[in-house]
Amino acid sequence: MKGGYKGMAASRAYEIRLPGDWPPAALNITRPNKLEGSVHWRYEGNTLTTVIPVVSTDVRDKVTLHVVRMGDLASRRSLNGFAGAMTRLREAYDELNQTFPIAWSPDELVDAMQTGDRLSYFPQQAGEQLAHYREVLPAAIAKVHQLEKPPSETEVAALARRFHVEPDSELARRKVTEFKQHVVRAEAALADLPSGK
């Protein structure tokens, strides 16, 4: 860097973000008068973003970052729509958790929704995690669609017991209506996913 200005900082730390991509196999950094070495990084699985903090460095020094890609992973195109899908799955999960005691989020939905978190914890398993996600997503959507049917008498009775009312009370009827609305909103959240209706 050439030039400067009064009060210019002598050094600065950075955070580099590489969004919408597979996690790297390795990252190395080179600074002037310093040996090249690996750099600490983290992966935000829900947004498929590699986050690389660069320690405070003289603003006039050149810093070079070398990103080594995992050679066995598919192209970036296979990641298209993933971050949005994680948001939609979370919306469906939040809606269905409000249907208790009639129903709850299906395990398959929880499994699919947690893919981003698992990628954050285990970025080196990205290929396996994404393959599992593609397998479980259709089952998750199918389980949500199964909730379209009206609650059974047993489920309405459980609902009534929870609220200490009769099964044919106004409160029980209102809760059944709310249940249906939550299911419709959950289905709407999932509607544009590749395996949706």
ABEGO torsion letter per residue (X at the ends): XBEEBBGBBABBBBBBBBBGBBBBABBBBBBBGBBBBBBBBBBBAAAGBBBBBBBBBBAABBBBBBBBBBAABBBAAAABGAAAAAAAAAAAAAAAAAAOAABBBBAAAAAAAAAAAAAAABAAAAAAAAAAAAAAAAAAAAAAAAAABBBBAAAAAAAAAAAGBBAABAAAAAAAAAAAAAAAAAAAAAAABAABX
